[in-house]
C-alpha cells in the first residue's frame, strides 16, 4: 500500500512541476520580445519566489493545524493550471507578472507535498524520501522544459503555456486520489513557529537555502536563457539548455541523501554542490558558443541536485511529525526569498552594468555557500530532537 501511495504522489509531482516549468526556458525571451527591460524581466521571474515567501509559512502552519495535506496538493495543481492559462490568454508583460505570481502560489503548496511524501517513510528516512521526491520534480522539470522548447520552436513562444496547462490538468485529476496523512485538528501553534525560528542549526540551513535559490533562479531558471539567446539559440536550443542543466540534477538528487552523504558527509556534499553552482555562474559570460554554455550549465545542474534534496531532508529530519510542515514551510519560505532576490538582483545589475556582471555577483553566492558549510559545526542537527525540547 505504501508503495502505491508513493508512486501516485511521485507521478503527480512530475505533472505538477511540468505545469510550472514548461515555459521557463522561453519566459525571459518572451518577456523581452514584449518590450520588457532587464529589471522588469527580473521582477517577472522573481515574483514566483516572492509569493512563495509570503505563503509557505502560513501553509505549513495550517497544514499542521488541520492535520491534512491532500487539500494543498489539489489546490496547488489547480493553481498551476490556472496560472498557465492566464499567461496564455493575452501577450502582456504585466499579465506575465500576474500569471507567474499565481504560479508561485501554486508552488507554495510544495510544503504539503514534501511533508506528505515524507510521511510515507520512517522519520529517519527523510533525506532518502526527499531524494526520491526531488528526482521526480526534476523529471517533471526537465521534460517540461525540453518539450516546451520544442513547442516554442515549432509553434511560437505563446504555445508552451497551453502545454503547461495540460500538465496542470493531469496533476489536478490525479490529486483527487491521493492518500492523505490524517491527524486530529488542533489550533495553529504559534509557539511551535517561534521555537522553530529560534533553532540556530535550522536557521543556518535556511540561509544555505537562500544562497542555493539565488544561484538557481538567477541562472538556469532566470537569465541563462537570455545568454543563450545572445549566442543564437532558438526555442529548441533554449529547451535543450534547460534539459542539459536538469538531467544531471536528477541523478545527483537521488544520490545526495544516500551515496554522496555516506562518502563525502553532509558538509562535503553541500560544499561540492555550491562550488559547482558558483563556477557555473562565473563561466556563463565567458562562453563563446552554445556548446560551452551547455557544459557550464550541466555542471551547475549537478551541483544543484546534490544540494536540494539533502537540505530539504536535513531541515525536517529531527522535528516531530506535528511540526514538520511548519518547519518545511519556514525553510521553503526562506529559500523562496532567494528565488525572488536572485533574478531581481541580476536584472538590476544587468541594467546598471551588463548581464555578465550579474552572473559574476551571483557566482559569489556559490563560494559563500561552500565556505559556510565547511566551517566546523555549521552543519549540525536541527529540530527539537537535537535540543531536548520535544514534548
N, C-alpha and C positions, 0 to 999 in steps of 0.2 A: 504493500500500500504506500509506504513512504517513497519507494522508488517511482511510483506513478505520479505522486504529488510533485516530486522534484522535477520529473520530466515535463509535466504540464507547465509548471511555472517557468522553467527554462525556455520552453517554446514561446510562451507569452512574452518573456523578456526579450527574445530575439525580435519579435514583431513590434514590441513597444519601442525599442531603441531604433528599429528600422524606420518607424514613423518620425522620429526626432532628428534623424541624421541623413535621410535620403538627399536632401537639398543642401547639406552643409558645404560640399566642395564648390558649389556654384552660388552660394548665397552672397558671399562678398563680391564676386564679379558681377552678379545680377544687380546688386545694390549699386555698384559702381556704374553699370550701364544705365541706371535710372537717374544718374547725376549726383549720387551721394558722395560726400567728401570722406577722407580717411577717418576723421573723427566721428562722422555720422555712421560710417560702417562699423567703427569700434563700438558705438553705442548700440547698434542693432545686434551685433554679436554678443556684447556684454549684457544686454537685457535678459538674456537666457539665464545667466548666473544671478543677476540682481533679484529676480523674482524668487529663485530658489533660496537665496539668502534670507528673504523675508518669510518664506512659507515652511521651510523644512523643520524648524524647531516646533512651531505650532502643530504640524502634522505628527511629529514624533510624540509630543505630549498628548495629543488627542488619541492617537493610536494606542498608547499605553493605557490611557484612562478608560477608553471604551472597550478595551480588550478585543479589538477587531483589527484585522489588517486587510481583508479582502476588499472592503469598500473603497479603500485607497487605490488598490490595484485597478479596479473598474473605472474609477474617476480619472486616474492617470491615463489610461488608454483612451477614454472618451475625449479628454482634453488634447491629447496628441493628434487625434483625428480632426478635431475642430480647428486647431492651430494651423494644420497643413491646408485645410480648405480656406481659411481666412487669408493666407498669403497667396493662394492661387487666385482668389476672387478678382483682384484688381492690381495692376502694376503701380506701386507707390512705395517709396522708401518708408513713409510713416506707417503704412499698413504692414510692411515687413517688420517694423519695430513692434507693432502691436501683436502680430502673429508669433514672432519669436519670443516675446514676453509670455504669451499663452503657452508656448512650448516649454518654457521654464516652469510654469505652474504644473504642467504635466510631469516634467522630470522631477519635481519636488516629491512626488509620490514614491520615488525610488527608496525613500526611507522605509516605507512599509514593505516594499518588495524585498529589500535586503533582510529585514528582521524576520519576515515570514519565511523566507527560504532558509535562513539560519535555524529557525525553529524546527525544521525537518531533520536536523542533525543534533548530535550531542553538544553540550556547551563548549567543550574543549576543542571541537572540530570547526569553530567559526572561521579561522583562516582558510581551511580547506573548502568550506562551503562558499566563502566569498571568492575563492579562486575559480570554482566552477561557475558561479553566477556571473562573474565579470568576464569569463570566457564566452558565455552566452551573449552578454551585452556586446562584446567585441565582434562576435559573429554577426549580430544584427547590424552593428555599425558598418562593418566592412562590406557586407553585401548591399546595404543601403547606399553607401557612397559610390560603390562601383557601378551598381545598376542606375543610380541617379545620374552619374556621369555619362553613361551610355544614352539614357533618355534625353539628357540635355544636348548631347551631340547629334542625335537623330531628329529631335522634335523641337528643341529650344530650351531656354533657361526657366520657363514657367512650368513645364510639364512635370518635373520632379516633385512638385508639391502634390500633384494628383497621385503619384506613386506612393508618396508618404502617407496620404490619406488612406490608401488601400491597406497599407501595413497597420495603421491605427485601427481600421475596421476589424481586421482579423484579430488583433490583440484584444479588442473590446469584446468580441464574440466569445473568445476562449476564456476570458477572465471571469465570465459568469459561472464557470465550472471549477474554479479554484477551491481547494480545501483550506478553510480558514484556521488560524490559530485563535482559539476562543478562550477567554478568561473573564472572570466576573468584572463588570464595570466598577469603576472607583473614581473618586474625584481627581481632577487634574492635580498632580503632585508637584507644586512649585518648589517644595523643599528638595525633591529629587533633582530638579533642574539646577538649583543653587549648589547642591552637593556635587553634581557633575561638573559645573562650571568652576568649582574650586579644586578639582583634581588636576594637579600640575602635570603629571605624565600624560594625561588625556589632552590637556591644552597644548602640550608640545606636539602631539600627534596632529592636532587640528592645525597648528602652524605649518607643519610639513604639508598638510593637505592644501593649504592656501598656495604655497610655493609650487606644488605639483600642478595645480589647475591654472596658475598663471602661465606656466610653460605650455600646458596643453592647449589652452584657448587663445593664446597669442600666436601659436604656430599652426599646427595641423588643423585645428578646429577654428582657426581665425584667419591669419594673414598669409600663411604659406601658399594657399591657392592664388593669391594676388601675385606673389613672387613667381609662381609657375606660369601665370598668365603673361607676365612680362617676358618670360622665356619662350613664349609662343604656344602655350598649352591651350587646347580646346576642351570641350566638355568631356571627351573620353580621357584625355590626359589628366584632367583635374580629378576625375573619378579614380583613375589608376593611382594617382599620387596618394589619395586618401586610403585606398586599398593597401598599397605597399606600406603605409605608415601603421595600419591597424593590424594586418596579418601577424606580424611578429608579436604584437601585444596579446594575441590570443594564446600563443604558446607560453609566453612569459607570465601571463596572468595565472594560468593553470599550474605553473611550476613554482611560482614565488612563495606560496604558502607551504610547499612541501619540499621539493628538491633544493631550491636556492636557499631556503630557510635553514635546512639541515647543513648544507655545505658552507654557506657564507655567513650564516647568522642573520638575525633581523636587521641589525645596523648595516652590515656589509651589503645585503641585498638592496636596501633602500639607498645607500650611498652610491652604489654602482648604477642604479636606475637614474638618480639625479645627475650624475656625471654624463651619462649618455644623452639625457634630455638637454642638458646645458650645452654640450658640444654640438648637438644637432641644431640648436638655435643659432649658435655662433656662426656656423658654417653656411647658413642659408644665403646671406648676402654674397658669399664667396663663390657660390655655384654658378658656373657659366653655361650649364646645359641641364636639361631635364633629367638626364641620367644621374648626374651628380646630386641634384636635388632629391631624387628618389632614394639614393643611398643615404643621404643625410637624414631624411625623414624615417627611413627604415630603422636606423639606429635609435632615433628618438622614440619610435613606437615600441621598440623592445624595452627600453627603459621605462616607458610609461606603464606597460603591462606589469613589469616587475614591482612597481611601486603601488599601484592602485589596490590590488587585492590584499596585499599584506597590511597596508594602512587600515583598510576597512575592517579586516579581521581583528587587528590589534585594538581598535578603538572600542569594540564591544566585548572582547574576549572575557574580561573579568567583571563585567557588570551582571547582576542577576537579571533573569528574563523580564521582570516587570519594569526594568529601567533601560532595557536595550534600545527600544525605539526612540526614547528621549535622547540617549547618548548618540545614537546614529543620526538623529535629527540635528543635534548640535554640531557634530562632526561635519555632516554634509552641508549645513548652513555655512560653516566656516569655510569649507573649500569652495562653496558657491561664490563667496566673496572673491576668491581667486579667479573664478570663471568670468566675473564681471571686470575686475581691475586689470586682468591680463590684456584683453583686447582693447579696452578703453585707453589704458596707458600706452599701448603700442600705437594705437591710432593717433593719439595726441603727439607722441614723439615723431611719428611719420609726417604729421602735418607741419610740425615746427622744424624738423631737420630732414630726415628721409626714412624710408622703411627699414633700411639696413641698420640704422641706429637703434630702432625699436627692437629688432631681433637681438642685437648685442646686449641691450639692457636686460631683456628677458632672460638671456642666457646666464646672466649673473645669478638669477634665482636658482638655477640648477646647481651652481657651485656652492651657493649658500646652503642649499638643502643637504648636499653631500657633507659639507663641513659640520653642520649641526648634528647629523645622525652619527657621525664618528666621534663626537665628543663623549667622553666616558659618562655613562649613566643617563644620557639624553633619551635613549630608547629604553623605557622601563615599563613594568606592568602598570596599567591604569585600571580604574574601577574600584568600587568599594571593597572588592575581594582582596585587593592589594593593600588596603589600608585598614582592614578590620572594621569597616563602617557598615557592613551589611547587617540588616536587621531581620 
